[in-house]
Amino acid sequence: MNEAVERFDENARRAAGAHGRTLIHPGELLRHPVYTRIVHWTSAAFFVASLLSGFAIYTPWMYRWLAPLFGGGPLTRLLHPWFGLGFCIAFTFQILNWLTEMAWTPDDNRWMRRIREYVSNTDKTEPDYVGFFNAGQKAYFWAIAVSLILFLISGIPMWFPRTFGRITVDIGYVVHDIAALVMLAGFVIHIYEGTAAQPGTFRSMTRGTVEDRWARTHHPAWWRRTRS
C-alpha cells in the first residue's frame, strides 16, 4: 500500500512539475514542490468556499450577506455540498502526498511534552530531532483528516435527507457542525502559525522555497538531511 502511494505521489509530482517550476535561489531550500502547492491551495479554496457557504446556510440571520457571493440562497444550498466534496477529494490527495512525512514517531512524543514552550515561543529554535514537520503540525493534520471523515459521513445524510430519515439527518447536523468547528479552529491556528508566528513560512506555499536559516531554525533534522 505504501509503495503504491509513493509511486502515485512521485508520478503526480512529475506531472505537476512539467507544467510549473520552482526557482531556488542561493541560500534557499526547496520546501514544497509544485504539486504540493497545487493540492494545498485547491484544498484551501474548497475549504473557504465550504466555510462561507455553510455560514450563509446555517446562520442566515447573521451571514445572509454571504449568500450573494454564491448567487443567492438557493444556489448556495446547491453548491455547498459540492464544495465540501471538493475539499474532501483535494485533502485526500494531500493525505497521500504527506503520508510518510506525517507518520508519528517517538520524537513526536518528546516534542509534545514541550508544547508549552512552543506555544509561548520560549525557545526560538526547534529541537535537533524535528524533521520535515513537528508534532504540532502532525497533530493538526490528523485532526483535520479525522474531522474530514466525520464531515463527509455526516454530510451525506444531510445531502439526501429523504433517503436516510430524520433521526440520521439530525445526528448528521450535530456531527457536521462539530467537525466544521474543529476544522475552523485549526484553520485559524494554521494561518497564524504560517504567517505571524513563523515569518518565512507562508512563502514556502507560494514560492515553494524557504531560507536556509528558516529551515535550520524550525526543522533542523530536515535541514541536515537536505544539506547532507
N, C-alpha and C positions, 0 to 999 in steps of 0.2 A: 504494500500500500504506500509506504513512504517513498519507495523508489519510483513508483508511478507518479506520485505528486511532484517529486523532484524533476522528473522528465518533463511533465506538463509545464511546471514553472519555468524551466530552462527554455523550452520551446516558446513560451509566451514572452519571455524576456527578449529573446532574439527577434521575434516578430515585431514587438513594440520598438525595439532598438533600431529596426530597419526603417522606421518612419519618424524617428526623432533621435536626438543625440544630446549628450551631456558634456559640457565644456568643463574640464578640470584644470584649474589654474595652479601655478606653483604654490605650495603651501596648503593645498586643499586635498581632501579625500572624497571619493565617491561614496555617498551615503545611501541614496535611493535612486536606482536607475529609472528609465522612462516608464517601464511597465508598472513599477510600484507606484509611481506618482499618478499615473492614469487611473489605476484602481482606487487609490486613496481619494482623489478628487471626485471620481464618479460616486464612490460611497458617500462622500460628504455632501455632494449635490442632492442625491436622493434622500439622504437623512434630513437635510434642511427643508426640502420640499415636503417630506412626510410630516415633519415637526410643525411647520407653519400651516399646512392644510389641516392637520389634526387639531391645532388650536382653533382654527376657524370653525370646525365641525362640532367639537365637544364643548367649547365655551364661546358660543357666538355672541353672548351678551357683552363679552369683553373684547373678543378678537374678530368681530364681524368685518372689520376694516381689512382683514387679510383675504377674505373670500374673493374680492375683485382681482387680486393678483392671479387667481386661477380661473377667472372667467365667471365668477358668481357662485352662489351656494350650491346649486345642483351639480355643476361641473366640478366643483371642489370635492364633493362627496363621491363623484365618479372617479376622479383622479387619485384620491388619497390611497386607496388600496394598491393601485398600480405603482405609486411612489414607494410604498412600503415594500412591495415585492421587488422592485428595482434595487432598493437598499439591501434586502436580504441576499439577492444574487451577487451584487457587487462586493459585499462584505465577505461572502463565501469565497470569492476569488482572493480576497485579502488574507483570509484564514489559510488557504492553501499556499499562498505566497510566503507567509511568515511562520508556517507550521513548525519548522525546525528551530528558528530563532526564538520562538515563543515557548519552547519546551521549558518546564520548570526544573531547576537544578538545586542541589544543596546550598550553593552560593546564594540563591534567591532567598532561602530561609534566613541566612545570615543577614542579608540586606533588609529584610522585613523587621528584624529586631532593632534596626537603627532608623526606622522610618521617621521617627520624631525629628531626628537631626536633619533628615532630607527635607521634611515639610517646613521646618523652621529655618532652613538654609544655613544651619550652623557650620556644616562642612562645605567648603567651596569646591572640593574635589571628591569625586566618587571613589569608593574603594578600588583597589587594584584588580579585583576579580570581576567587576562589572563589564559585561560583554556588549553585544550589539544593542540589547535592551536591558534595563534594570528591572528589578522585581515589581516595582510600582507600575511600570509600563505594561508588564506582562499581566499583572492582576487586572488592570483596566481593560486590556484587550480581551481577556477571557470573560470578564464580567459583561462586556458588550456582546460577546459571542453567545453566552447563555441567555442574555436578555433578548438577543435576536431570535433565538429558537422560541422563546416564550411569546415574543412579538408576533412571529409567524403563526404559531399554533393557535393563539388566541384570536388573531386577525381573521383567519379563515372562517370560523363560525359567524363572526360579525359581518363578513362579506356575503355570506349565504345564510341568513337567519332562518329562512323557511325550511332549509334542509336540516339544520341542526337543532332547532327548537329554542324556546325562550330561556330555559334554565342554562343551557350550554352557552348561549349568547351572553346572558347576564354575567356568568363566570368569566367569559372571554373579555368583557369590558373591564372587569377588575384587574385581571392579569395583564391585559394590554396596557392599561394605564400605569401599572406598577413598572412594567418593563420599559415603557416610554420615559418615565420619570428617572429611572436608573440611567438610561442612555443619555437623557438630557443633562443630568448632573455630571456624568462622565464627559460629555461633550464640552461643558463649560470648563471643567478642570483641564481637559485636553488643550483647549485654546489657550488658557492661562499658562500652562506648563510649556507650551510650544512657542510662546511669544515673550511675555514679560518676565516669567520666571527663569527662562533659559535663553537669553538672546543668542541668535545664531541658529536656533533650531528650526525656525519657520523656513529659512532658505533651503533646508535640506529637502523640503517637499515642493519647492518652486524651482530652484536651480538644480537640485539633486546632489549638491556638494556641501561639505562643511569645512571649516578651517581646521588645520591640524591641531591648533591649541584647543579648540572646542572638543574634538574627539579625545584628546589626551585628558581633558578635564572631566568629561561626563561619561566616557566609555573607554577607560584605559585598557582593558583586556582586548577589546575590539581594535583599538588603535595599535597596540603592539602586534596583534595578529596581521593587521593590514600592512603595517610598515615592515614586517619581517620578510 
